[in-house]
Amino acid sequence: MDILVTFDENYIPPFKTMLKSFMASNHNYDTTFWLIHGGIDENYLNDLNDFCKSYGAKFKQISISEKYFEDAKITDRYPQSMYYRLLAPIILPESLDRILYIDPDTLIINKLDELWNMEFPEGKIYAAASHAIIGNLSDNINKLRLDTDHSYFNTGVILMDLKKARKIVDMDEIIKTVNESKDIELILPDQDIFNTMYGKYTIEIPDEIYNYDARFYPAYLLNSGNKHDLDWIMSNTCILHFCGKRKPWLAQGYNLFTSLYKYFMYKK
């Protein structure tokens, strides 16, 4: 299994927690973690390589030069790193046929076999979850805001058919779309661009299984008629996503799943 991540030095500790949780539930796979980054120090990269090895995984990294984005809008609001997910199909080696992107602020608590092995329907090259189940109003607002007719996909977890995506993803088109957008139009720039350009090529997967927003346990429980309780989550949910600013590794980041997160965080 090939897993894609993108982060800087600040997100190395959360990535390590995510990796430990991943390997605990998916140790049956020969797994390679691919990191696209903008120049992480070599000492950190060596440490990441050793860390992955210690858990039985391989580690590959691709450093992207600033020159790659000379024509792109790069600001505090539009950092270079926001382009990595969008451009992954043309950055990653052509020997890869598919890859699963996972944000580092996640826990993987069950096997990902079904997602990894899923077949893409005709015309689809990505698989991602929408959080419409916990907020139909915001989903409708995003459709109006971005002039789309599909669900608004969260890009924290994306399965990519790289062979097909390479025929569609165009760096110049991405840069043009970003450069021509107004700041007020893009609330979450890389996620908004993904939805605008590639939402129509995306098949929806259930968020309660593959991209569970850990902030909204009561909403998931209510929407499922009290079915999706903690027991159900621990048996069925594959990926817990700690969206928002209150991260579980921070002092102010407590939620229902913080203890579970810290179990993996401190696990040797």
BAVEXGU-19590 format. One record per residue: residue number from 1; residue in three letters; x, y, z of N, C-alpha, C, O, CB in turn. Coordinates in steps of 0.05 Angstrom, whole numbers. Each point is the difference from the previous one (the first is absolute). Glycine has a CB too. Layout:
BEGIN
ATOM   resi   resn   n_east   n_north     n_up   ca_east   ca_north    ca_up   c_east   c_north     c_up   o_east   o_north     o_up   cb_east   cb_north    cb_up
ATOM    NUM    ALA        X         Y        Z         X          Y        Z        X         Y        Z        X         Y        Z         X          Y        Z
...
END
This chain:
BEGIN
ATOM   resi   resn   n_east   n_north     n_up   ca_east   ca_north    ca_up   c_east   c_north     c_up   o_east   o_north     o_up   cb_east   cb_north    cb_up
ATOM      1    MET       17       -24        0       -17         24        0       18        25        0       20         1       14       -57        -26       11
ATOM      2    ASP       29        44      -41        16         25       -2      -17        23       13      -22         5       -9        46        -21      -33
ATOM      3    ILE      -12        29       61       -14         21       15       15        27       -5       25         1        2       -41        -34       34
ATOM      4    LEU        1        53      -43        12         27       -5       -6        18       23      -23         1       10        18         -7      -60
ATOM      5    VAL       25        21       58        -3         21       20       15        25       -9       19        -2      -15       -24        -32       52
ATOM      6    THR       -4        57      -28        14         25       -5       -1        16       26      -21         4       12         9         -3      -61
ATOM      7    PHE       36         7       58         1         16       25       28        13        2       18        -6      -15       -52        -25       38
ATOM      8    ASP       37        49       -2        26         11        6        9       -11       27      -12       -18       11         1         61      -38
ATOM      9    GLU       33       -31       37        11        -10       25      -20         0       23        2       -18       18        43         34      -33
ATOM     10    ASN      -63         3       15       -19          2       23      -19       -23        2      -10        -6       21        13         55      -26
ATOM     11    TYR       -7       -63      -17       -19        -22        0       13       -28        1      -13       -20       -5       -18         49      -20
ATOM     12    ILE       57       -29       30        14        -26        3      -12       -17       23       -5       -23       -3        47         44      -16
ATOM     13    PRO      -45        -9       43       -11        -16       22      -28       -11       -6       -5       -24        5        31         52       27
ATOM     14    PRO      -45       -12      -42       -26        -12       -7        2       -22      -21      -15       -20        1        -6         64       10
ATOM     15    PHE       39       -40      -31         3        -21      -20        9       -26       13       -9       -21       -7        21         56      -27
ATOM     16    LYS        7       -33       53         9        -24       13      -22       -15       15       -2       -24        1        47         45        4
ATOM     17    THR      -63        -5        7       -23        -12       14      -19       -13      -21       -9       -23        5        12         57       32
ATOM     18    MET       -8       -21      -59       -16        -11      -21       12       -26      -10      -14       -20       -4        -2         65       -9
ATOM     19    LEU       43       -45        8        13        -24      -10       -2       -23       20       -6       -23       -9        38         52      -17
ATOM     20    LYS      -29       -24       51        -2        -21       20      -28       -13        0       -3       -24        2        38         47       26
ATOM     21    SER      -55        -6      -30       -28        -10       -1       -5       -16      -26      -13       -20        0        -2         59       28
ATOM     22    PHE       26       -29      -50        -3        -13      -26       12       -28        1      -12       -20       -8        13         64      -16
ATOM     23    MET       24       -46       33        14        -26        0      -12       -19       20        2       -25       -4        39         48       -9
ATOM     24    ALA      -54       -13       34       -13        -18       19      -24       -15      -12       -5       -23        7        19         54       30
ATOM     25    SER      -27       -18      -56       -24        -13      -12        4        -9      -28      -18       -13      -12        -9         41       41
ATOM     26    ASN       49       -21      -42         5         -7      -28       28       -12       -4       13         5      -20       -44         32        6
ATOM     27    HIS       41       -51       34        27        -11       -1        3       -22      -20       22        -8       -7       -18         19       54
ATOM     28    ASN      -26       -21      -58         1        -22      -20        9        10      -27        7       -16      -18       -43         -7       42
ATOM     29    TYR       37        49      -28         8         12      -26       30         7        0       11         8       20       -58          9      -26
ATOM     30    ASP       58       -20      -18        27         11       -5       -5        30       -7       -8         6      -22        28        -51        5
ATOM     31    THR      -14        62       36        -9         28       -2       24        19       -4       20        -2       13       -59         -9       16
ATOM     32    THR       35        30      -48        19         21       -4      -14        27        5      -21         5      -11        47        -33      -23
ATOM     33    PHE      -14        44       51       -10         27        5       16        20      -17       25         1        1       -38        -13       46
ATOM     34    TRP       -1        27      -64        11         20      -18       -5        28       12      -23         7        5        17        -38      -45
ATOM     35    LEU       28        46       44        -3         27       10        8        20      -22       23        -2      -10       -13        -14       57
ATOM     36    ILE      -28        34      -54         7         22      -17        3        25       18      -18         6       16        -8        -26      -57
ATOM     37    HIS       48        33       39         6         22       18       15        22      -14        9        -3      -23        -9        -29       62
ATOM     38    GLY        3        55      -25        13         23      -12       28         5       11       10        23       -2       -54         -4       -4
ATOM     39    GLY       57       -39       17        28          3        9        4        -5       29       12        16       14        -7         17      -49
ATOM     40    ILE      -15       -56       45         4         -7       28       30        -7        4       12       -13      -18       -60         -5       22
ATOM     41    ASP       59        25       18        28         -4        7        7       -30       -2      -16       -17        7        16         57       23
ATOM     42    GLU       24       -46      -41         8        -27       -5        0       -17       26       -6       -24       -1        33         40      -37
ATOM     43    ASN      -20        -4       60         0        -14       26      -28       -10        7       -3       -23        9        42         50        6
ATOM     44    TYR      -59       -11      -20       -28         -8        4       -8       -23      -19      -13       -19        8         2         66        8
ATOM     45    LEU       20       -44      -41        -7        -21      -20       13       -26        8      -13       -21       -3         9         56      -33
ATOM     46    ASN       29       -35       45        13        -25        8      -15       -12       24       -3       -24        2        47         42      -18
ATOM     47    ASP      -52        -1       34       -15        -10       24      -27       -13       -9       -8       -20       10        29         56       18
ATOM     48    LEU      -34       -23      -47       -25        -11      -11        4       -27      -13      -16       -19        3        -2         65       -9
ATOM     49    ASN       40       -48       -9         6        -25      -13        5       -22       20      -10       -23       -2        31         48      -36
ATOM     50    ASP       -6       -19       59         5        -20       21      -25        -7       15       -5       -23        7        51         41       -2
ATOM     51    PHE      -63         2        0       -25         -5       14      -18       -18      -16      -11       -19       12        15         64       10
ATOM     52    CYS       -7       -40      -47       -17        -18      -17       11       -28        0      -15       -20        2         3         59      -31
ATOM     53    LYS       39       -42       26        12        -26        0       -6       -15       26       -5       -24        0        41         41      -30
ATOM     54    SER      -35        -3       52        -4        -12       26      -28       -12        3       -5       -18       17        38         50        3
ATOM     55    TYR      -52       -23      -37       -27        -10        1       -6       -18      -25      -23        -7       -5         9         48       31
ATOM     56    GLY       35       -48      -40        -4        -18      -23       -9        13      -25      -10       -14      -18         1        -20       51
ATOM     57    ALA       11        60      -36        -9         14      -24       24        13      -14       21         4       12       -66          5        9
ATOM     58    LYS       41        -4      -47        21         14      -16       -7        30        0      -23         8        4        31        -49      -33
ATOM     59    PHE       12        57       24        -4         30       -1       14        11      -25       24        -5       -4       -26          7       55
ATOM     60    LYS      -13        13      -66        10         14      -24       -7        29        3      -22         7        9        19        -48      -38
ATOM     61    GLN       21        59       21        -6         28        2        7        15      -26       20        -7      -13       -13          5       62
ATOM     62    ILE      -23        22      -56         4         16      -24        0        29        8      -20        10       10        -2        -45      -40
ATOM     63    SER       45        48       27         2         28        7       -6        17      -25       11        -4      -21        23         -6       57
ATOM     64    ILE      -52        30      -33        -8         17      -22       13        28        3       -4        13       20       -40        -39      -24
ATOM     65    SER       58        34      -16        13         26        0      -20        22       -4      -20        -3      -13        62        -18       -5
ATOM     66    GLU      -35        45       29       -17         24       -4       -2         7      -29      -20        12       -9        33          4       55
ATOM     67    LYS        8       -22      -62         0          6      -28      -23       -13      -15       -9         9      -21        59         -3       23
ATOM     68    TYR      -59       -28        9       -22        -16      -12      -26        17       -1      -17        -4      -17        37        -38       34
ATOM     69    PHE      -21        62        1       -25         16        2        5        30       -5      -13        17       11        -3        -50       22
ATOM     70    GLU       34        39      -51         7         28       -6      -24        15      -10       -2        24        5        48        -38      -16
ATOM     71    ASP      -64         1       -4       -23         15      -11      -25        -2       17      -21        10       -7        40        -19      -38
ATOM     72    ALA      -17        -5       68       -23         -4       17       -3        21       21       19        12        8       -15        -61      -17
ATOM     73    LYS      -29        53       18        -6         18       22       10       -14       26      -11       -20        8       -30         41      -32
ATOM     74    ILE       61        -9       36        11        -11       25       -1        22       21       14        20       -2        16        -52      -22
ATOM     75    THR      -47        29       44        -3         19       22       -4       -16       26        0       -24        0       -19         60      -31
ATOM     76    ASP       16       -22       53        -6        -14       25      -26       -15       -2       -3       -22       11        27         57       15
ATOM     77    ARG      -43       -24      -41       -26        -13       -3        2       -22      -22      -15       -19        1        -8         62       13
ATOM     78    TYR       41       -40      -32         4        -20      -22       28       -10        1       16         6      -18       -51         17      -11
ATOM     79    PRO       42       -39       49        28        -10        2        6       -20      -22      -18       -12      -12        17         19       61
ATOM     80    GLN       27       -10      -54         8        -19      -21      -11       -28        6       -7       -15      -19        49         42       12
ATOM     81    SER      -43       -35       32        -9        -27        8      -28        -6       -9       -7       -24       -3        38         27       41
ATOM     82    MET      -48        17      -42       -28         -5       -7       -2       -13      -28      -20       -13       -6         6         52       34
ATOM     83    TYR       35       -36      -44        -1        -11      -27        8       -30       -1       -6       -14      -20        17         60        3
ATOM     84    TYR        2       -56       38        11        -27       -1      -21       -21       -5        4       -18      -17        32         33       47
ATOM     85    ARG      -58       -14      -16       -22        -20       -3      -11         1      -29       -4       -20      -13        -7         23       62
ATOM     86    LEU        7        22      -58       -12          4      -26       18       -11      -22       -9       -11      -20       -15         52       37
ATOM     87    LEU       50       -38      -14        19         -7      -20       13       -28        4       17        -8      -16        -8         57       10
ATOM     88    ALA      -18       -63       26        12        -26        7        1       -19      -24       21       -13       -4       -38         19       50
ATOM     89    PRO       -4        -7      -63         2        -19      -23       24         5      -19       10       -18      -12       -59         14       16
ATOM     90    ILE       57        30       -6        23          5      -18       26         4       15       21         2      -13       -53         19      -19
ATOM     91    ILE       31       -21       58        25          2       16       10       -28        6       24        -5       -1       -39         48       21
ATOM     92    LEU       -3       -61      -13         7        -27        7       10       -17      -24       -8         6      -22       -25         -4       60
ATOM     93    PRO       50       -21      -33        11        -16      -22      -22       -15      -16      -20        -8       11        62          3       15
ATOM     94    GLU      -38         2      -52       -19        -13      -17       -3       -30        6      -19       -12      -10        29         46      -25
ATOM     95    SER        8       -45       50        -2        -28        8      -23        -5       19       -9       -23        4        58         18      -11
ATOM     96    LEU      -60        26       20       -22         -3       18      -27         3      -15       -4        18      -16        32          1       53
ATOM     97    ASP      -45       -39      -33       -26          0      -13      -22        13       17      -19        12      -11        33        -53      -13
ATOM     98    ARG      -11        39       50       -20         13       18       14         6       26       21       -11        7       -59        -14      -28
ATOM     99    ILE       26        44       35        12          8       26      -23        10       18      -20        10      -10        65          2      -11
ATOM    100    LEU      -42       -15       47       -20          9       19       12        23       16       19        -3       15       -40        -43      -12
ATOM    101    TYR       10        70       -8         9         23       15      -15         1       27      -25        -4        1        35         30      -43
ATOM    102    ILE        5       -22       64       -12          3       27       13        23       14       24         2        2       -34        -52        0
ATOM    103    ASP       -7        68        9        10         22       16       14       -12       25       -8       -21       10       -28         52      -26
ATOM    104    PRO       57       -18       26        14        -10       23      -16         3       27        7       -12       20        35         22      -44
ATOM    105    ASP      -62         7       24       -16          4       25      -23       -20        1      -23         7        4        35         42       -4
ATOM    106    THR       -5       -75       -3       -20        -21       -1       10       -24       17       23        -2        7       -38         17      -53
ATOM    107    LEU       -4       -33       52         7        -26       10      -13       -21      -18      -23         4      -10        25         13       57
ATOM    108    ILE       13       -38      -53       -11        -22      -16       -5       -23       19       18       -11       12         7         25      -54
ATOM    109    ILE      -51       -21       46        -7        -18       22      -11       -27      -10       -6       -17       16        -2         57       12
ATOM    110    ASN        5       -43      -54        -8        -25      -12       13        -4      -27       12        19      -11       -56        -17       36
ATOM    111    LYS       41       -26      -36        13         -6      -25      -11        16      -23      -24         6       -1        33        -52       18
ATOM    112    LEU        9        53      -36        -8         16      -23       -1       -16      -26       -1        11      -22        22         28       44
ATOM    113    ASP      -23       -65      -19         0        -18      -23      -22         7      -21        6         3      -24        12        -39       53
ATOM    114    GLU      -42        40      -19       -23          5      -18        4        26      -15       -6         1      -24       -24        -27       55
ATOM    115    LEU       39        47      -18         5         25      -14       22        -3      -20       -2         9      -23       -14         16       64
ATOM    116    TRP       39       -36      -32        23         -2      -17       -6       -16      -26       11         6      -21        18         -3       62
ATOM    117    ASN      -45       -23      -38        -5        -18      -23      -25         7      -16       -8       -15      -19        30        -21       45
ATOM    118    MET      -35        58      -20       -25          7      -14        5         6      -29       21         9       -8       -39          9       51
ATOM    119    GLU       -2       -25      -59         1          6      -29      -12        28       -5      -21         6       11        18        -56      -22
ATOM    120    PHE       15        65       -6       -11         26       -7      -20        -3      -22        6       -13      -21        37         36       35
ATOM    121    PRO      -67       -11      -11       -19         -1      -22       10        16      -24       19        16        2       -56        -20       31
ATOM    122    GLU       25         0      -56         8         14      -24       -2        30        4      -20        10       11         4        -48      -39
ATOM    123    GLY       37        52       21         1         29        2        8        11       27        2        24        4       -37        -24      -37
ATOM    124    LYS       41       -18       52         9          9       26       29        -7        5       10       -22       -8       -56         16       25
ATOM    125    ILE       61        25       -5        29         -5        4        8         5       29       22        -6        8       -14         19      -55
ATOM    126    TYR      -27        -2       63         5          4       28      -23       -12       17      -22        -3      -10        49         46       -1
ATOM    127    ALA      -21       -49       36       -21         -8       19        5        16       25       22         1       11       -26        -48      -30
ATOM    128    ALA      -17        61       29         2         17       24      -27         2       13      -21        -7      -12        59         33       -9
ATOM    129    ALA      -38       -17       46       -25          2       15       -9        28        1       15        19        0        -2        -58       28
ATOM    130    SER      -39        42      -26       -13         25        6      -10         0       28       -8       -22       10        -5         29      -58
ATOM    131    HIS       12        15       62       -11          1       26      -29        11        0       -9        13       19        56         -6        0
ATOM    132    ALA      -60       -11      -41       -28         10       -3      -19       -12       21      -19        12        8        27         -7      -57
ATOM    133    ILE       -1       -29       58       -18        -14       20       -2        16       26      -19        -2       14        31        -42      -35
ATOM    134    ILE        9        60       27         0         16       24       -5        29       -5        2        17       18        29        -50        3
ATOM    135    GLY      -36        40      -46        -5         29       -6       -9         4      -29       15        11      -16        18          0       50
ATOM    136    ASN      -58       -18      -40       -10          4      -27       -1        29       -8        4         7      -23       -32        -47       29
ATOM    137    LEU       24        58       14        -1         29       -6       27         9      -11        2        14      -20       -36         -7       56
ATOM    138    SER       56       -14      -22        26          8       -9        7       -12      -27       14        12      -16         1         -7       63
ATOM    139    ASP      -24       -30      -52         5        -13      -25      -14        16      -23       12         4      -21        -7        -49       44
ATOM    140    ASN      -29        53      -18       -15         16      -20       13        27       -5        1        10      -22       -43        -34       35
ATOM    141    ILE       52        37        9        13         25       -3       25        -3      -17        6        17      -17       -23         -2       62
ATOM    142    ASN       32       -36      -41        25         -5      -15       -7        -5      -30       15         8      -17         7        -27       58
ATOM    143    LYS      -44         6      -46        -8         -4      -28       -6        27      -14        8         4      -23       -27        -49       35
ATOM    144    LEU        5        63        2        -5         26      -11       25        16       -2        5        14      -21       -50        -15       41
ATOM    145    ARG       62         0        0        25         16        1       19        -7      -23       12        17      -12       -18        -13       62
ATOM    146    LEU        8       -30      -55        19        -10      -20      -13        -7      -27       14        -8      -19        13         -9       57
ATOM    147    ASP      -54        20      -39       -15         -5      -25        5       -29       -8        7        -6      -23        -3         54        9
ATOM    148    THR       -9       -67       32         2        -28       -6      -26       -14        6      -18        11       13        67        -11       -2
ATOM    149    ASP      -53       -24      -22       -25        -14        4        5       -27       15      -18       -17        0        -1         39      -41
ATOM    150    HIS       42       -25       53         6        -24       15        5         7       29        3        23        7        16        -45      -49
ATOM    151    SER      -16         1       58         6          5       29       27        14        2       17        -2      -17       -44        -39       30
ATOM    152    TYR       30        54       10        26         14        5       18       -20       15       -6        -8       22       -16         54      -19
ATOM    153    PHE       43       -54      -17        17        -21       11       22        10       19       12        21       -6       -21        -46      -36
ATOM    154    ASN       12        11       64        23          6       18       24       -15      -11        0       -24       -5       -31         30       45
ATOM    155    THR       53         9      -43        24        -11      -13       20       -11       20       23        -4       -7       -30         36      -30
ATOM    156    GLY       -2       -37       61        18        -12       20        6       -29       -5       20       -11        9       -39         42       23
ATOM    157    VAL        2       -45      -48         4        -27       -8       -8        -2      -29      -24         5       -7        16        -24       54
ATOM    158    ILE       26        12      -65        -6         -3      -28       14       -24      -12       24        -3        2       -30         53       -6
ATOM    159    LEU       -9       -69       -7        11        -21      -15        2         9      -29      -19        10      -12         0        -46       42
ATOM    160    MET       43        33      -42         5         11      -27        7       -22      -19       18       -17        5        -2         59       15
ATOM    161    ASP      -29       -42      -43         7        -17      -22       20        16      -16       -7        16      -18       -38        -41       16
ATOM    162    LEU       71        20        7        21         17      -11        2        -3      -31        6        20      -14        18        -23       57
ATOM    163    LYS      -29       -21      -53         2         -4      -29      -19        18      -15        6        13      -20         9        -60       28
ATOM    164    LYS      -40        47        2       -21         17      -13        4        29        6       -5        17      -17       -27        -55       19
ATOM    165    ALA       40        44       23         3         28        8       22        14      -16       -2        25       -5       -13        -37       51
ATOM    166    ARG       36        -2      -54        22         12      -15      -10        11      -27       12        18      -11        20        -49       34
ATOM    167    LYS      -54        20      -33       -11          9      -25      -17        26        3       -6        13      -20         6        -60        4
ATOM    168    ILE       -7        53       41       -18         23        5       13        23       14       -4        23       -6       -33        -56        7
ATOM    169    VAL       54        26       19        13         21       16       20        16      -16       18       -12      -12       -25        -17       53
ATOM    170    ASP        4        55      -41        17         18      -15        9        22       18      -16        16       10        -8        -27      -53
ATOM    171    MET       50        13       47        11         20       19       -8        28       -9       -7        17       17        45        -48       -6
ATOM    172    ASP      -36        37      -36        -6         27      -10      -29         8        6       -6        22        7        41        -27      -43
ATOM    173    GLU      -53       -15       32       -28          5        6       -6         5       29      -15        18        8         3        -46      -47
ATOM    174    ILE       26        13       56        -3          4       29       10        28        8      -14        14       15        20        -63       -7
ATOM    175    ILE       18        56      -17        11         26        6      -18        23      -10       -4        20       13        51        -40      -14
ATOM    176    LYS      -57        16      -23       -18         21      -12      -25         3       17       -9        22        5        27        -33      -51
ATOM    177    THR      -30       -11       54       -24          1       16        5        14       27      -17        16        9         1        -58      -31
ATOM    178    VAL       38        36       35         7         13       25        6        29       -4      -10        17       15        28        -60        2
ATOM    179    ASN       -2        50      -37         7         28       -5      -24        17       -7        0        24        7        45        -40      -23
ATOM    180    GLU      -64         5        3       -24         16       -9      -21         1       22      -20        15       -3        30        -28      -44
ATOM    181    SER       -7        -2       68       -20          1       21        4        23       19       23        10        3       -27        -60       -6
ATOM    182    LYS      -18        60       14         2         21       20        2       -13       28      -13       -21        5       -14         53      -34
ATOM    183    ASP       42       -19       47         4        -12       26      -26        -6       14       -2       -20       14        45         45      -11
ATOM    184    ILE      -63        -8       -7       -25         -4       14      -15       -25      -10      -17       -10       14        14         60       -8
ATOM    185    GLU       10       -59      -30       -14        -22      -12        9       -27       12      -15       -19        1        10         45      -43
ATOM    186    LEU       30       -27       51        12        -25        9        3         0       30       18        14       10         5        -19      -54
ATOM    187    ILE      -40        -9       58         2         -2       29       22       -19        9       17         6       17       -66          5      -14
ATOM    188    LEU       49       -35      -15        21        -20        4       13        -4      -28       -9       -18      -15       -15         -5       55
ATOM    189    PRO       44        39      -47         9          2      -28        5       -27      -14      -12        -4      -21        32         46       34
ATOM    190    ASP       -3       -60       -2         6        -24      -15      -25       -18       -2       -4       -13      -20        51         16       36
ATOM    191    GLN      -63        -4        5       -24        -16        0      -21        11      -19      -13       -15      -15        22          1       62
ATOM    192    ASP      -11        40      -48       -19         14      -19        9        -5      -28      -17        -6      -18         7         41       52
ATOM    193    ILE       36       -33      -40        10         -5      -27       -5       -28       -8       -8        -6      -23        43         41       29
ATOM    194    PHE      -30       -54       12        -5        -28       -7      -29        -5       -7       -7       -13      -20        43          0       51
ATOM    195    ASN      -55        25      -15       -28         -3       -6       -9        13      -26      -16       -11      -15         8          9       64
ATOM    196    THR       20        25      -54        -7         15      -25       10       -15      -25      -15        -3      -19        17         46       45
ATOM    197    MET       22       -53      -25        12        -12      -24       -4       -30       -2       -4       -10      -22        38         45       25
ATOM    198    TYR      -35       -49       20         0        -29       -2      -23       -14       15       -2       -24        1        51         27       -5
ATOM    199    GLY      -67        14       16       -23        -12       14      -17       -18      -18      -10       -20        9        10         60       20
ATOM    200    LYS       -2       -32      -55       -17        -16      -18       13       -27       -7      -13       -18      -10        -4         61       -9
ATOM    201    TYR       43       -45       25        14        -26       -5        2       -17       25       15       -19        0        11         42      -37
ATOM    202    THR      -40       -15       58         3        -12       26      -25       -16        8      -22         9       -2        53         28       15
ATOM    203    ILE      -26       -62       -4       -21        -17       10       -1         4       31       20         1       13       -16        -35      -51
ATOM    204    GLU      -28        36       48        -3          5       29        1       -26       16      -12       -20       -8       -16         60       -2
ATOM    205    ILE       44       -39       31         2        -23       19      -11         9       27        0        24        6        41        -43      -31
ATOM    206    PRO      -50         0       41       -14          8       25       20        12       21       20       -12        7       -53        -24      -15
ATOM    207    ASP       26        61       16        18         13       19        0       -13       27       21         1       14       -28         41      -38
ATOM    208    GLU      -15       -54       33         0        -13       26       19       -24        2        6        -9       21       -53         24      -16
ATOM    209    ILE       56       -24      -29        19        -22       -1       28        10       -7       20        -8       13       -57        -23      -26
ATOM    210    TYR       40        48       -7        26          7      -10       10        29        5       22         6       -6       -32        -39      -28
ATOM    211    ASN       -7        49       46         9         27        7      -18        12       21      -14        20       -4        32        -13      -43
ATOM    212    TYR      -18       -21       70       -18          7       22       10        26       14       22         0       11       -35        -49       -5
ATOM    213    ASP       -3        70       -7         7         25       12       -3        -2       30      -23        -1       10        10         27      -51
ATOM    214    ALA       35       -28       56        -1         -6       29      -13        21       16       -6        -4       24        47        -21      -30
ATOM    215    ARG      -47        48       -5       -13         22       15      -30        -5        3      -13        12       17        47         20      -34
ATOM    216    PHE      -45       -49        0       -30         -1       -2      -12       -27        7      -19        -9      -13        24         43      -22
ATOM    217    TYR        5       -46       56       -12        -26        9      -30         2        4      -15       -17       -9        58          6       31
ATOM    218    PRO      -54        32       -8       -29          1        4      -15         1      -26      -22       -12       -2        31         36       45
ATOM    219    ALA        1       -10      -63       -14          2      -26       -1       -27      -14      -20        -7      -11        34         55        8
ATOM    220    TYR        9       -62        3         1        -26      -12      -20       -19       14      -14       -15      -13        62         22       -1
ATOM    221    LEU      -48        -6       40       -18        -17       16      -29         6       -6      -16       -19       -4        51         16       40
ATOM    222    LEU      -42        28      -37       -27          8       -5       -9        -8      -29      -22       -11       -3        27         49       35
ATOM    223    ASN       12       -32      -51        -7         -6      -28       -2       -30       -6      -13        -8      -19        36         50        7
ATOM    224    SER      -10       -58       29        -1        -29       -5      -22       -13       17       -2       -25        1        51         25      -11
ATOM    225    GLY      -65        16       24       -21        -12       17       13       -15       23      -10       -21        8       -21         17      -47
ATOM    226    ASN       52        16       50        15        -11       23       15       -26       -6        9       -14       18       -43         34       11
ATOM    227    LYS       37       -26      -55        15        -25       -8       30         5        3       14       -18        9       -51          5      -40
ATOM    228    HIS       46        36       22        29          5       -1       11        10       27       10        22        2       -14        -12      -51
ATOM    229    ASP        3       -28       69        11          7       26       29        -8        1       12        -8      -20       -57          1       41
ATOM    230    LEU       57         9        2        29         -6        2        7       -29       -7       20        -5      -12       -17         40       48
ATOM    231    ASP      -20       -54      -28         5        -28       -7        0        -3      -31       17       -14      -11       -38         -1       55
ATOM    232    TRP        1        28      -57        -1         -2      -29       24        12      -13       12       -11      -18       -62         12       20
ATOM    233    ILE       59        22        8        23         14      -11       25       -17        2       15        -3      -19       -36         47       32
ATOM    234    MET       25       -56       11        25        -16        4        0       -25      -17       21       -11       -7       -19         29       53
ATOM    235    SER      -26       -27      -54        -2        -25      -17        0         6      -30        8       -16      -16       -32         -5       54
ATOM    236    ASN       15        45      -46        -6          6      -28       16        23      -12        8        -1      -23       -53        -18       32
ATOM    237    THR       49        40        6        13         24      -10       30        -7       -5       13       -12       17       -45         43        7
ATOM    238    CYS       42       -23      -47        28         -5       -7       18        24        7       22        -3        9       -37        -28      -45
ATOM    239    ILE        5        55       30        16         24        3      -15        21       17      -21         9       -8        44        -18      -36
ATOM    240    LEU      -11        16       66       -10         23       16       16        24       -8       25         0        1       -38        -30       38
ATOM    241    HIS        0        52      -45        13         24      -10       -5        22       20      -22         8        6        17        -21      -54
ATOM    242    PHE       27        24       59        -1         21       20        1        27      -14       20        14        1         1        -43       35
ATOM    243    CYS      -43        36      -48        -3         25      -15        0        24       19       -4        -3       24       -21        -21      -61
ATOM    244    GLY       29        48       25        -2         24       16       26         7       15       21       -14       -4       -69          5        9
ATOM    245    LYS       47        29       11        24         10       14        6       -14       26       23         1        9       -32         43      -30
ATOM    246    ARG      -11       -56       33         4        -12       27       10       -29       -3      -15       -19        2       -21         48       17
ATOM    247    LYS       62       -31      -24        12        -26       -5        4       -16       26        5        13       21        18          6      -62
ATOM    248    PRO      -25       -45       41         1        -16       24       28         0       14        2        -8       23       -38        -20      -42
ATOM    249    TRP       56        35        4        27          2       13        5        27       14       20         4       13        -3        -36      -48
ATOM    250    LEU      -36        50       32         2         26       13      -16         0       26      -19       -15        4        25         37      -49
ATOM    251    ALA        2        -5       64       -13          1       26      -30         6       -2      -15       -11       16        59         26        4
ATOM    252    GLN      -51         2      -39       -29          8       -2      -15       -17      -20      -22         6       -7        35         40       18
ATOM    253    GLY       -1       -69      -19       -12        -16      -21      -17       -23        9       -2       -20      -15        39         34      -12
ATOM    254    TYR      -48       -14       51       -14        -24       10      -26        -4      -15      -16        19       -4        37        -12       49
ATOM    255    ASN      -26       -32      -52       -26         -9       -9       -4       -29        7       17       -12       14       -17         45      -52
ATOM    256    LEU      -21       -45       29        -7        -27        8       22       -21       -7        3       -20       13       -51         32      -19
ATOM    257    PHE       64        -6      -15        20        -19       -9       29         8        8       19       -13      -10       -50          3      -28
ATOM    258    THR       34        29       55        27          9        8       15       -22       14       24        -4       -5       -41         50        9
ATOM    259    SER        4       -61       14        14        -22       14       10       -21      -20       22       -10        3       -51         19       38
ATOM    260    LEU       13       -16      -60         8        -19      -21       24        11      -15       19       -14       -5       -66         -3        1
ATOM    261    TYR       46        43       -3        22         12      -15       25        -1       17       22        -8      -10       -53         38      -14
ATOM    262    LYS       30       -24       49        24          1       17       10       -28        6       24        -4        6       -40         46       14
ATOM    263    TYR       -1       -62      -22         9        -28        2       21        -5      -22       21       -11        6       -65         -4       15
ATOM    264    PHE       37        21      -46        19         -4      -22       23        20        1       22        -7       -7       -60        -10      -20
ATOM    265    MET       33        41       36        20         21        2       24        -9       18       23         4       -7       -59         31       -1
ATOM    266    TYR       29       -48       30        21         -9       19        8       -29       -3       18        -9       14       -36         43       17
ATOM    267    LYS        5       -48      -49         6        -28       -4       28        -3      -12        8        14      -18       -56        -24       11
ATOM    268    LYS       64        -9       18        27         -5       -9        0       -21      -23       21        -6      -10        -3         18       56
END
